[in-house]
Amino acid sequence: MIIWREFLDDLQKNIPNNVECELKMMHSKSALTRFANSQIHQNVDEESADVYLTIHKDGKTISRTKNITAVKSSKEFMKEALESLEESPKDTTWAGLTSKTDTYEGFQETQEVNPDERANLVRDFVKEGRDMNAAGYSSTYLNNFFVWNTNGLNSSDTSSSAFIDGIFRTDTSAGSSHRGAVDIKDLDASQTGKEAAKLAVDSQNPVDIDPGKYEVILGHEAVSTILVFLSVYGLNAKSKIDGMSPILLNENQFDEKINLTDTPEDDKSIGFKIDASGAKKYNLEVIKNGVPKTYFHTRRTSKELDMENTQHEAFGVDEYFGGIGTNLNLNKGDTSHDDMISSIKKGIYINEFWYCRVLDPITQVVTGLNRNGSFLIEDGKITKPIGRLRFTQSFITSLGQGNVISVGDKARYADSEFGEGMLKVPKLHLREFNFTGGVSG
């Protein structure tokens, strides 16, 4: 990309000989088509290019970030960083720059998605529930990332993604569904709409049930929420350094049916194939047969813990935050949704969680609510929709030994409390899940 090459060429002329330097640029194009009351009401797109400069000298490190339009000149940009460096404290966890041998060239000239393609997704979703009020969005992203450093590394990569997310409402219920893919052509908005519409219709006139411990089937979004919390707060090596991670490597901590992998090398994985340091990422076993095999590491955390760097330095967050898995895949099993339902004497089906908050990071006890499609299961059949319940549950224990009865036979990209496109998951059938309050508290 011309703007990157020109900026890099100019900056290189202003780097002092005794300074280690890393320059990055994220060029992003995002577009969003929103709909409400079953009509498109907003269509927006945005393009930006942000540059990230990190320099290290005499044991001190400083990082500066600016939109490229705010950089008066690369010379001034470097001068500001050097002046700030003098006032900085010693950087005791500096792990150096990524090696030239880790260079990866993945930049591609990619065609943008046009508004009509997103509008067609909205149309296909809305038509599946014509008698109901529909709301949601279709979004597309095209990101180009470039990394250069004074070690000789010169990496690049391109990532694209598309999503359809929507909800149908009746007077007494709501049902939602979500899909994600690398290419918008791989999204089936009609199927997404059918799923949301059925949940909304079947959820009408819910009844309240008593809180307690129930056998549960968790939908894709509910499973994704559990795993994104474990990923960010548990598997992140920075949490281990801070003494806040409950993850114990090489111990039988989870049920043997839990197999979690990070798959950046797969063509259909959403996300970059390099990390924020410019190093190529590789497919990685994270949890194998219930046994955690690794944390998500960055250059800094791998140095502090004297472990191998897994290249999980994340884009757009402070480099001290730690590593985040962004191409996670919970391996599917062999049990259908209907077979899960038919095996339950008394339990609950939950489509998704909402408003989840960590109460204790050490045990991963989280509290939250169910929404957009929850049902009571009795004698192997769904018998009635249920209202709001509050859960207070350790996400570690929920996936613990003996608590995972079965794993669904179909997996898809699912949304969660944050980070759509990070997780591809099946449904899960759990022996026990703790609900501590009903609609009144």
N, C-alpha and C positions, 0 to 999 in steps of 0.2 A: 504494500500500500504506500502510495507516494507520500502522504502526510507523515507517516512514521519514518520513512527513510530520510526525508529532509530534516525532520526534527532531530533524529539520531545523529546524522552527519554533522549538524551544527553543534550539538551538545558535545560531541567527542572532541571538538577543538578547544573546549573550555574546561576539560578535566585536568587538574594538576597531576603531576607524575606520581606523587606519593599518596594518592587517594584511591581506595577501592570504591567502585561505583556500579550501581545496578539501575537501569532505566527500563520502565515498563509503560505500555500504553494499552488501555482497553477502549476499543472502538465498538460502540453498541448502537444497534437500531432495534427499537421496540415499538410494537403497535398493539392497540387495544380496541376492541369493539365491544361495548357494553350494551346490554339490553335489560329493560324493565317493563312491566306491564305488557310483556310479550312483544315489545317493539324495540328496535335499535334506537338508542337515544344519544349515543356518543361514539365517535370514531376518532381516535387520536394516534399520533405517532411521534416518536422522539428519536433524535440522533445525537450522540455525544461522544467525545473523545477525551478521556482523562489520562493524565500522565503521572507516573509515580517515580520519584527519584529517591534512592537510598545511597548515602555515602558513608564510608567508614575510614577513620584516620586516627592514629594514636590511641587506639582502644575506645574510641567514641563513635557512636552511630547516630545519624539523623535521617528521618524520612520526610519527604514533602510531597503533597498531592495537590494537583490543580487541574481544572479543565483546561484543555489546550488553548482555548480562546482567551483565558486569563493570563497566559504566559506572554509577557511582553517580549522576551527574548530568552533563548537558552542560556546565554551568558549571565543574564540577571537571575534566572532561575537557579543556576549553580552558585552564584555569589550569595544569594539569600540562604541557601543550604549550608554553605561553608561558614557563614557568620553565625548561624544557629548552632552549628556543630561545636564551636568554641565554648558555648555556654552549656553544653550537654554533659551529663554525668558519664562515668565510665560504663561501658557496656560489657558486663561480665559473661553474658550468654551469647555473644556474637559467635556464629558458627561458620562464618565465611560465605563466599559467593559460590553459586552452583558452577560445577565444572563444565568446561567446553565440551567434554565428551557426552554430556547429557542433552546436547542440542537436539531439538525436534522441529522439523519444518512441516507444519500442518495447515498453513494459511490457504484458503480456497476462495476464489471469486464465486459468491453464491447469490442466486437470484432472490430478491425480497418477495415476500408474500403480499399480494395486493388485497385491498379492502373487500373486494367481492368474494374472495375465497373465505375470509372470516365470516362475512355476512351469510354465505351459504351454510356454514356450520350452524350459525344461529338459527337460520330457517329450519334446518333439519331437526334441531333440538326442539324448537318451539312447537312444531307440528305434531309432536308425539303427545302433547297434552293440551289440545286446543281449548278445552273447557276450563282450564286452570290458568292462573297468573304465573308467568314465567319470568325469571330474572337470572342474570349471570353475565358471563363474558367469554369472548374468544380472544386469545392473545398469541402473538408470535414474537420471537426474539432471534436476532442475528448478531453474534458477538465475535469480534476478532481481537486476539490477544497477542502482544509482542513483548518479548523480554530480551534484553541485551545486558551483558556485564563486562567488566574489564578482565575477566578470566578468559574471554573469548567466546562465551556462550551467545548464541543468537537464535532464539526459539520463536516459534509462532504457532498459532492454532486458531481454528474457526469452529464455532459451535452454533447450532441452530436448534430451535424448539418451538412447539406449538401446543396450545391447550384449549380445551373447551370445558367450561365449568358452569353448571346451572342448577336451578332449583325451581320446582313447581310448588305452588301453595293452594290450599283450599281454605275454607273458613276455620278449620280446626286442625290442620296438619301441614306438613311440608316434607318433600322428598328431594334429595340432591344426588348428583353424580358428577364424576370428573374423569377426564382422559388426557393423556399427554403423549407426545411422540417427538422424534427428531424432525419429521417431515409432516406438514399439515395434511398431506394426502393419506397419511396412515391413521387419521382420526375418524372414528365412526360416530358422528354426532347423533344420528338417529338411534343407535343403540344406547348411547348415553342418555338421551331424552326418554327412551322407553323405561330405562332403569329408574330414573328420577320420578317419572310420572306414576309408575306402579307403586313406588314407595309412598308417594303423596296420597294416592287413592286409598291404599291399604292402611295408611296411618290415621285415617279420619276418626274423630271421636275417641281419642285415647283414654285409657283408664289409669288410675294411679295404683301402684302396687307397693307393698312394704319393702323398705330397704333390707339388705342382708347379703349373704354370700350366695351367688348364683353361678351355675354353669353358663357359659356364654359362647356365642359365635360372634366374632368381630369381623365387620366388613373391611374392605381394603383401606379406607381412610382411617379407621380406628387402629388397624395394625400399623399403618404408616406413622401415626402419631407416637405410638409406643417406641418404634425403632428410631425415629428422629430424635426423641429425647435421650435414648440410650447412646446414640451416635454423638450428639453434641456435648452432653454432660458426662457420659461414662467412658466411651471409647476414645475420646479426645485425650491425648497424652498430657496436655497441659493440666487437665483435671487430676491426673495421676500425680503430677509434680506438686500440685497444690494440696494434695491429700484429700481430694473430694471425689475421686472416682471409685465406684463400687466394683469395677471390673477386675477380675483376678485371672491372669493369663495362665493357660495350660491346666485349668481346673474345671471339673464338671459342674459349671455354674448354671448352665441352661439345659433345657430338655434336649435330648439327643436328636429330636426332629428339627431343631433350629440350626439352619445352615445359612450364614450370611456372607455374601461375597461383594467385593468392590470390583466393578467391571468396566473401567474406562476404555479398555481396548476393544470392546464390542461395538460394532457399527451402529446398533440401535440404542446405545446408551446415550442419554441426554447429558451433556456436559463436556468440558474440555478433556483432552488427552494429555495435557501438561498441568502441573500445579503452578501456583503463583510465583515460584522461583524459576520457572522455565524448564524444569526437569520433566522428562517423559514419565507418565504414570503407567503402572502395570496392574493387570488383574491380580487380586489379592484375596486369599481366604481370611476372613475376619473372625467368624465363629464356625467351627467345624464340628458337627455332631454334638452341639451343645457346649463345646470347649472354646473359649476365647483364645485366639492365636496371636493377636497383635493389637496395639493401640494405633490410632491415626497420628502419625508423626510429621513434624516439620523439621527444618534444619536445626532449629534451636532445641526442640524437645528431644530429638534423637541424640544431640550432644549432651544434654543435661542428664538423660537417663542411660546414656551409653548403649543405645539401641539403634537398629538400622532405620534409616529414614524411609518412610513409606510414601513420600511425596504427596502429603495432604495439606500443604500450605494453601490456604483458601483465598479466593479473590474477594476483594471488597471489604475485608475485615482487618482489624489491627493484627500485625504479624505476631504479636504476643498472645493472641487469642488461642492459638494452638491449631491442631489438625481437625479437619471435618471431611467425612466421607460424602461424596456428592454423586456417586454412581452406584448406589447400593441396591443389591438384589437379594431378597429373601427367597431362597429356593422353594419352588412350589412342591406340593406333595401329590397324593393320588386320591384325595377324597372330594367328592362333589358337594356342592351346596345342599342339595336335597338329601344326600346321605348324612351330612352333618345334622340337619334338622331332624331326620327320622330317628337318630340315635339318642335324642335327648328326652328324658322323662319330664323334667321341668327346668327351664332355663330362659335365657334372653338372647335375642338377636339385636345387635347394635350396628347401625350403619356407620356412624362416625361420632367422634368425641369433639368437645368444644370447650374453650376457655380453660385449658389445662395449665396448671402451675405446679412447679416443684415445691414440695414441702420439706423434703430432706434429701439433699443430693447424695449423701453417703449410701442410703438405702434405696434411692430413686423412688421414694414415695411421692406420688403425684395425685392431685385432686382435680376433678373436672366433671363435665356433664355429658350426657348423651343428647343427640338431636337428629332431626331429619330422617327418621325411620328407625323405630325401635319396637320390638314385638315380644310378647310372651310366647314361649314354646311349651306345650303340654302334650305328653304322650306322643311325641314324634311329629307334632303338627303345630304350625303357627295358629294361635287361637284368638289373639286380640292385640291391638296396638297399645303401647304403654306410654305414659307421660314422662316427665323429666325426673331423672335420678342423679344424685351426686355420688361419684365414686371416690374412694380414698384407697389407693392401691400401689404397692411397690411394683414398678414395671419390671424389675429384676425377677421378683417372685412370680409374676404373672407368666413369665416364660421359663420358669424354673423346672427342675427335674420332676417329671410326673404330672405337670400341670397342662402340658400341651397334648390334647387327645388326638388331634389330627390337623393336617395342613391341607389347605385347599388345592385343587388341581388346576386352577387358573390364576395367573398373576397379571397385574397391569400396573402402570404408573398411577400413583395415588397421591392426593394432596394430604396435608397435615396441618399442624399449627403454624408451621413455617416451612418454606423450602420446597415448593412444588417442583417435580422433576428430579428429586434426589433419590426417590425410593420406588422400586418396582416390587410389589408384594402380592401374595395370595391372602385369602381369608384364613383365620385361625379358629379352632375349636378348643376352648380352654375349660379345664375342670372347675375352676373357681375364680371368681372375681368379686371384689368387695365393694358393695354399695352402702354408703353410710347415711344417706339422707334422701328424702323425697322432695316433692314440689314445695313443701313448706319449710325445708331447711335440711 
